[in-house]
Amino acid sequence: MSNLQPFHVAFPVNDLEAARNFYVKTLECIEGRSSDSWIDFDLFGHQIVAHLSLNEVKTVEKSEVDGKMVPVRHFGVILEWNQWQMFADMLQSKSIKFIIKPYIRFKGESGEQATMFFLDPSGNALEFKSFKDRSHIFKK
């Protein structure tokens, strides 16, 4: 895992300006290239692209994980433990509406992790998580 490369993910939004405001001002992403139909953002070194696509924006289904209803379709970043806490604190200071507030999932088990979920203005679910022990990311 020491040579991880940045990932790229594209996702639909129903309002580019609302997406720009959320990803730049709330999540503090750096904006990259853009056009009238898409915007690149730097999300912790990864390239995410918001594409204007009214027909693609949908409510996501949920599935139970650790007693919580988790959005099935979601994306995010695994952060370092302290970085995750600082990010959670920053989001809370901006009064973000969490669908799953920051907490420790699978406490005391293999795969114990800090996690949080929230939606962007188009209803795309984002999860940010952290493992105290990165070797547990794929541990069974």
Contacts in CASP RR format, 6 or more apart in sequence:
PFRMAT RR
TARGET T0000
AUTHOR 0000-0000-0000
METHOD contacts of the structure
MODEL  1
MSNLQPFHVAFPVNDLEAARNFYVKTLECIEGRSSDSWIDFDLFGHQIVA
HLSLNEVKTVEKSEVDGKMVPVRHFGVILEWNQWQMFADMLQSKSIKFII
KPYIRFKGESGEQATMFFLDPSGNALEFKSFKDRSHIFKK
1 134 0 8 1.000
1 137 0 8 1.000
6 45 0 8 1.000
6 46 0 8 1.000
6 47 0 8 1.000
7 46 0 8 1.000
7 47 0 8 1.000
8 46 0 8 1.000
8 47 0 8 1.000
8 48 0 8 1.000
8 49 0 8 1.000
9 46 0 8 1.000
9 47 0 8 1.000
9 48 0 8 1.000
9 49 0 8 1.000
9 75 0 8 1.000
10 38 0 8 1.000
10 48 0 8 1.000
10 49 0 8 1.000
10 50 0 8 1.000
10 51 0 8 1.000
11 48 0 8 1.000
11 49 0 8 1.000
11 50 0 8 1.000
11 51 0 8 1.000
11 75 0 8 1.000
11 124 0 8 1.000
12 50 0 8 1.000
12 51 0 8 1.000
12 52 0 8 1.000
12 53 0 8 1.000
12 56 0 8 1.000
12 57 0 8 1.000
12 122 0 8 1.000
12 124 0 8 1.000
13 19 0 8 1.000
13 50 0 8 1.000
13 51 0 8 1.000
13 52 0 8 1.000
13 53 0 8 1.000
13 57 0 8 1.000
13 120 0 8 1.000
13 121 0 8 1.000
13 122 0 8 1.000
13 124 0 8 1.000
14 52 0 8 1.000
14 53 0 8 1.000
14 54 0 8 1.000
14 57 0 8 1.000
14 121 0 8 1.000
14 122 0 8 1.000
15 52 0 8 1.000
15 121 0 8 1.000
15 122 0 8 1.000
16 34 0 8 1.000
16 36 0 8 1.000
16 37 0 8 1.000
16 38 0 8 1.000
16 39 0 8 1.000
16 50 0 8 1.000
16 52 0 8 1.000
18 121 0 8 1.000
18 122 0 8 1.000
19 39 0 8 1.000
19 50 0 8 1.000
19 120 0 8 1.000
19 121 0 8 1.000
19 122 0 8 1.000
20 31 0 8 1.000
20 34 0 8 1.000
20 39 0 8 1.000
20 50 0 8 1.000
21 121 0 8 1.000
22 120 0 8 1.000
22 121 0 8 1.000
23 29 0 8 1.000
23 31 0 8 1.000
23 39 0 8 1.000
23 41 0 8 1.000
23 43 0 8 1.000
23 48 0 8 1.000
23 50 0 8 1.000
23 120 0 8 1.000
24 30 0 8 1.000
24 31 0 8 1.000
24 41 0 8 1.000
26 91 0 8 1.000
26 94 0 8 1.000
26 96 0 8 1.000
27 43 0 8 1.000
28 90 0 8 1.000
29 41 0 8 1.000
29 42 0 8 1.000
29 43 0 8 1.000
29 48 0 8 1.000
30 41 0 8 1.000
30 42 0 8 1.000
31 39 0 8 1.000
31 40 0 8 1.000
31 41 0 8 1.000
31 42 0 8 1.000
32 39 0 8 1.000
32 40 0 8 1.000
32 41 0 8 1.000
32 42 0 8 1.000
33 39 0 8 1.000
33 40 0 8 1.000
34 40 0 8 1.000
36 52 0 8 1.000
37 51 0 8 1.000
37 52 0 8 1.000
38 49 0 8 1.000
38 50 0 8 1.000
38 51 0 8 1.000
38 52 0 8 1.000
39 49 0 8 1.000
39 50 0 8 1.000
40 47 0 8 1.000
40 48 0 8 1.000
40 49 0 8 1.000
41 47 0 8 1.000
41 48 0 8 1.000
41 49 0 8 1.000
41 50 0 8 1.000
43 76 0 8 1.000
43 77 0 8 1.000
44 77 0 8 1.000
44 79 0 8 1.000
46 77 0 8 1.000
48 75 0 8 1.000
50 122 0 8 1.000
57 122 0 8 1.000
57 123 0 8 1.000
57 124 0 8 1.000
59 123 0 8 1.000
60 71 0 8 1.000
60 72 0 8 1.000
60 73 0 8 1.000
60 74 0 8 1.000
60 123 0 8 1.000
60 124 0 8 1.000
60 125 0 8 1.000
61 71 0 8 1.000
61 72 0 8 1.000
61 73 0 8 1.000
62 69 0 8 1.000
62 70 0 8 1.000
62 71 0 8 1.000
62 72 0 8 1.000
63 69 0 8 1.000
63 70 0 8 1.000
63 72 0 8 1.000
64 70 0 8 1.000
65 105 0 8 1.000
66 105 0 8 1.000
66 106 0 8 1.000
68 100 0 8 1.000
68 105 0 8 1.000
70 100 0 8 1.000
70 117 0 8 1.000
70 127 0 8 1.000
71 99 0 8 1.000
71 117 0 8 1.000
71 119 0 8 1.000
71 125 0 8 1.000
71 127 0 8 1.000
73 124 0 8 1.000
73 125 0 8 1.000
74 117 0 8 1.000
74 124 0 8 1.000
74 125 0 8 1.000
74 126 0 8 1.000
74 127 0 8 1.000
75 124 0 8 1.000
75 125 0 8 1.000
75 126 0 8 1.000
75 127 0 8 1.000
76 126 0 8 1.000
76 127 0 8 1.000
76 128 0 8 1.000
76 129 0 8 1.000
77 128 0 8 1.000
78 128 0 8 1.000
78 129 0 8 1.000
78 130 0 8 1.000
78 131 0 8 1.000
78 137 0 8 1.000
79 87 0 8 1.000
79 128 0 8 1.000
79 129 0 8 1.000
79 130 0 8 1.000
80 130 0 8 1.000
81 114 0 8 1.000
81 130 0 8 1.000
81 131 0 8 1.000
81 132 0 8 1.000
83 130 0 8 1.000
84 114 0 8 1.000
84 128 0 8 1.000
84 129 0 8 1.000
84 130 0 8 1.000
85 114 0 8 1.000
85 130 0 8 1.000
87 128 0 8 1.000
88 102 0 8 1.000
88 114 0 8 1.000
88 116 0 8 1.000
88 128 0 8 1.000
91 98 0 8 1.000
91 116 0 8 1.000
91 118 0 8 1.000
92 102 0 8 1.000
96 118 0 8 1.000
97 118 0 8 1.000
97 119 0 8 1.000
98 116 0 8 1.000
98 117 0 8 1.000
98 118 0 8 1.000
99 117 0 8 1.000
99 118 0 8 1.000
99 119 0 8 1.000
99 125 0 8 1.000
100 115 0 8 1.000
100 116 0 8 1.000
100 117 0 8 1.000
101 116 0 8 1.000
102 114 0 8 1.000
102 115 0 8 1.000
102 116 0 8 1.000
103 114 0 8 1.000
103 115 0 8 1.000
103 116 0 8 1.000
104 112 0 8 1.000
104 113 0 8 1.000
104 114 0 8 1.000
104 115 0 8 1.000
105 112 0 8 1.000
105 113 0 8 1.000
105 114 0 8 1.000
105 115 0 8 1.000
105 129 0 8 1.000
106 112 0 8 1.000
106 113 0 8 1.000
110 136 0 8 1.000
110 139 0 8 1.000
110 140 0 8 1.000
111 131 0 8 1.000
111 136 0 8 1.000
111 137 0 8 1.000
111 139 0 8 1.000
112 131 0 8 1.000
112 132 0 8 1.000
112 136 0 8 1.000
113 129 0 8 1.000
113 130 0 8 1.000
113 131 0 8 1.000
113 136 0 8 1.000
114 129 0 8 1.000
114 130 0 8 1.000
114 131 0 8 1.000
115 127 0 8 1.000
115 128 0 8 1.000
115 129 0 8 1.000
115 130 0 8 1.000
116 127 0 8 1.000
116 128 0 8 1.000
116 129 0 8 1.000
117 125 0 8 1.000
117 126 0 8 1.000
117 127 0 8 1.000
118 125 0 8 1.000
118 126 0 8 1.000
119 125 0 8 1.000
119 126 0 8 1.000
120 126 0 8 1.000
131 137 0 8 1.000
END
